[in-house]
Amino acid sequence: MLPLAFHPEVHAEVDDAFRWYQNERAGLGIEFMQALDEVFARLQRHPKISRIVYQDVRRVMPKRFPYVVFYRPLSDRVEIVAVQHARRDPSAWRSRL
């Protein structure tokens, strides 16, 4: 199982989404975080589970939530590049590479 590494901006993206969902309905932010945790655990076990979308970056979506996790499976870790709403510009994270 590979460790995860997060781009510094990912934490703010996840925090913003968590707060938004919590404001919509108490507990929904926690459900969002659980869905992300499931994605992260799956990526650690099977990092090449999805197809390449740009260079060596792949994407996967959590269940129930319209968010996309962009990531790179490397030899020693899985690098989470971005966690963004699916309606955002899909190339917005590319400057992080």
URLINKA-V235308 format. One record per residue. N is the residue number from 1. RES is the residue in three letters. SS is DSSP state (alpha for helix, beta for strand, coil for the rest). OMEGA is omega as a letter, one per 20 degrees, with the letter a starting at -180 (999 if undefined). D_CENTER is the distance of its C-alpha to the mean C-alpha in Angstrom with 2 decimals. Layout:
[[N/RES/SS/OMEGA/D_CENTER] [N/RES/SS/OMEGA/D_CENTER]]
This chain:
[[1/MET/coil/a/17.51] [2/LEU/coil/r/15.62] [3/PRO/beta/r/14.40] [4/LEU/beta/r/11.01] [5/ALA/beta/a/11.28] [6/PHE/beta/r/9.27] [7/HIS/coil/a/10.44] [8/PRO/alpha/a/12.60] [9/GLU/alpha/a/11.30] [10/VAL/alpha/a/7.82] [11/HIS/alpha/r/10.06] [12/ALA/alpha/r/11.91] [13/GLU/alpha/a/9.26] [14/VAL/alpha/r/8.29] [15/ASP/alpha/r/12.08] [16/ASP/alpha/r/13.10] [17/ALA/alpha/r/11.34] [18/PHE/alpha/a/12.74] [19/ARG/alpha/a/16.09] [20/TRP/alpha/a/16.26] [21/TYR/alpha/r/15.82] [22/GLN/alpha/r/18.25] [23/ASN/alpha/r/20.67] [24/GLU/alpha/r/20.62] [25/ARG/coil/r/21.54] [26/ALA/coil/r/22.00] [27/GLY/coil/a/19.68] [28/LEU/alpha/r/17.14] [29/GLY/alpha/r/14.80] [30/ILE/alpha/r/15.28] [31/GLU/alpha/r/14.55] [32/PHE/alpha/r/11.19] [33/MET/alpha/r/10.45] [34/GLN/alpha/r/12.04] [35/ALA/alpha/r/10.01] [36/LEU/alpha/r/6.73] [37/ASP/alpha/r/9.26] [38/GLU/alpha/r/10.47] [39/VAL/alpha/a/7.52] [40/PHE/alpha/r/7.49] [41/ALA/alpha/r/11.25] [42/ARG/alpha/r/11.50] [43/LEU/alpha/r/9.91] [44/GLN/alpha/a/12.38] [45/ARG/alpha/a/15.14] [46/HIS/coil/a/14.58] [47/PRO/coil/a/12.58] [48/LYS/coil/a/14.32] [49/ILE/coil/a/13.78] [50/SER/coil/a/12.78] [51/ARG/coil/r/14.69] [52/ILE/beta/r/14.58] [53/VAL/beta/r/14.03] [54/TYR/beta/a/15.21] [55/GLN/coil/r/17.09] [56/ASP/coil/a/15.29] [57/VAL/beta/r/11.70] [58/ARG/beta/r/10.30] [59/ARG/beta/r/7.90] [60/VAL/beta/r/7.28] [61/MET/beta/r/7.43] [62/PRO/coil/r/8.05] [63/LYS/coil/r/11.79] [64/ARG/coil/a/13.64] [65/PHE/coil/a/11.21] [66/PRO/coil/r/10.99] [67/TYR/beta/r/7.40] [68/VAL/beta/r/5.66] [69/VAL/beta/r/2.69] [70/PHE/beta/a/5.57] [71/TYR/beta/r/7.07] [72/ARG/beta/r/10.76] [73/PRO/beta/r/12.77] [74/LEU/coil/a/15.66] [75/SER/coil/a/18.85] [76/ASP/coil/a/18.33] [77/ARG/beta/r/14.61] [78/VAL/beta/a/11.06] [79/GLU/beta/r/9.79] [80/ILE/beta/a/6.23] [81/VAL/beta/a/7.49] [82/ALA/beta/r/5.68] [83/VAL/beta/a/3.87] [84/GLN/beta/r/7.12] [85/HIS/beta/a/9.69] [86/ALA/coil/a/10.87] [87/ARG/coil/r/14.24] [88/ARG/coil/r/13.57] [89/ASP/coil/a/14.99] [90/PRO/coil/r/12.85] [91/SER/coil/a/14.41] [92/ALA/alpha/a/13.84] [93/TRP/alpha/a/11.48] [94/ARG/alpha/r/14.06] [95/SER/alpha/a/16.18] [96/ARG/alpha/a/13.84] [97/LEU/coil/999/14.97]]
